[in-house]
Amino acid sequence: MSRTPSPDRIAEHLRLLREDPQSANPPGWRADFSDGPWPVKVHQGGERAPATGALARVLRGTVAVTAVRGPSKTLRRAVPSGGAMHPTEAYVVLTGSDRLCHVDPYRLELLALPGDSPTRRLRQGLCLAADAPLPAVVLLLTSRFWKNFYKYGDFSYRLGAVDAGVVLGRLLRLAGSEFGAAWVRTDFADDALNDCLGVDGRDESVYAVVGCGPTVATGGTDVIGRPAPPPRVVERSRRIKRSPVFDMVHASARSAPARAVAAGAPPAAPVAASGAVRAETVELPPSLAVDLTDEDVIVRRRSGGRQFTGRPASPAQLATVLGQAATAITTLRRRGGPTLPEITFCTAVHRVPGVPAGWYSYHNGRLVPVGRGPDPDLGPYLQGALFGSSVNAELAAFTVHTVASPRQAGRSARHYRTQQLAVGVAMEAVVLAATAVGLGNHPFLGFDAPAIDAAYGLDGQGSGAQAQICVGVVRTGSEWEVTVRSR
Ligand SMILES: Cc1cc2nc3c(=O)[nH]c(=O)nc-3n(C[C@H](O)[C@H](O)[C@H](O)COP(=O)(O)O)c2cc1C
């Protein structure tokens, strides 16, 4: 693609982010690791208070730093993130006291920000009436672009949206259980919400808003007086680079709700895998009972890397992972509205006794062979479709692909962004359900999507593989890890 921004090439650029992500950056593009950002957004000064109770439990399972790993001292969190960049920031509006806070993921503290009537501005951004009831706690998720961009360049537009979706999926799961109810909005006036948070929308922008708990008629009395002196953001990087292509796509996605919703027909479900359907449909057994809000499960999750052993998984484990993934998407659409995109699931089964190795489409407890169908060589095929060699995917027990319609997403950059959020929600459910049934897992965007489409018989337009999660038995990794506990 030409490096000269041209609005009529946005759809083509977004298509390439899936089909040929390695072409997203100009030839010779390099990350400047010596000038990278800090792994958390750092504020200096301001008033802080520890997050407590239900909010603390929700934040600990979503954005909080939970561990430090290996000689590179990578800050790990309860959710996976491409390259462990964790570009998703969380902000809280406490509507009863009309307070705006940034979540410090390192200290699990709430840092008071000098928001001017944040509850009123939140309502404006969400296009709600001035007296519309809101829950006591509203969380806003942003993507902080430089954290991802410095390493992945223009590809980070896609990666950042999926990453935010992973956090969103976890947030909905935990907010629902901790606060009793949760809703999500992805259609809002971006500029109004960015102003409410005091962020420059070109550098960091709201991607999702989650209401936690039942709505209450709260006036949101304006805060008199501001935290003094207000906190200041401190950057490690001396130079924050910009990309005309990234900026153009992001600006195009920052449309107001009316435009975002009005553009085009309501999204349809992705077209089912179109390859010749083989006869042997597999009925999976009932799912296992799992609790995906269990903190032990949440902190146990990690990406398996090269630790897959080649040992089998049971059909019930497979059924549970796929069932939980489908439930997460149903829940997302129930809480966010039917305009949120549909995601379906395909799976390449390598080692599940009773399920012939092959390529399947998942339908409510059943596996339908599609595309290449039964395929004893699918392990090497999957391995060959990976861009890197850091994961031994062929020794997984099964690999899940989240499927969505590239054509639907191509209608506007906002549709694309919203679809990638939903892809992240599905990814979160797969990795957590796999952990809950005692299996290791590793999520990917770095794979050859057209090769995977071909294996399933997907057409790559009405439906295409968006993300990949390998699941299987793993051995313990050799890197050291220290758990971080909140004070
Ligand atoms: C959206 C997303 C995309 C990812 N893509 C890749 C990938 O292409 N290749 C890879 O090896 N790991 C990928 N990962 C896994 C991350 O590298 C991993 O989550 C990160 O290093 C943090 O480690 P942890 O998951 O063990 O906490 C991805 C994770 C996410 C959430």
The ligand as a Gaussian input file, in Angstrom:
#p B3LYP/6-31G(d) Opt

LIG

0 1
 C       -4.278000      -9.824000      20.626000
 C       -3.081000     -10.688000      20.915000
 C       -2.258000     -11.082000      19.873000
 C       -1.154000     -11.910000      20.121000
 N       -0.390000     -12.310000      19.059000
 C        0.675000     -13.110000      19.285000
 C        1.457000     -13.554000      18.183000
 O        1.174000     -13.245000      17.032000
 N        2.523000     -14.355000      18.455000
 C        2.851000     -14.728000      19.722000
 O        3.821000     -15.457000      19.911000
 N        2.103000     -14.320000      20.790000
 C        1.025000     -13.534000      20.598000
 N        0.254000     -13.128000      21.654000
 C        0.580000     -13.578000      23.031000
 C        1.358000     -12.512000      23.785000
 O        2.656000     -12.389000      23.287000
 C        1.365000     -12.795000      25.294000
 O        0.056000     -12.657000      25.763000
 C        2.261000     -11.821000      26.033000
 O        3.614000     -12.096000      25.779000
 C        2.044000     -11.837000      27.542000
 O        2.313000     -13.109000      28.073000
 P        1.212000     -13.882000      28.915000
 O        0.034000     -14.099000      28.002000
 O        1.882000     -15.168000      29.336000
 O        0.828000     -13.022000      30.067000
 C       -0.858000     -12.332000      21.436000
 C       -1.701000     -11.924000      22.486000
 C       -2.811000     -11.127000      22.219000
 C       -3.732000     -10.728000      23.341000

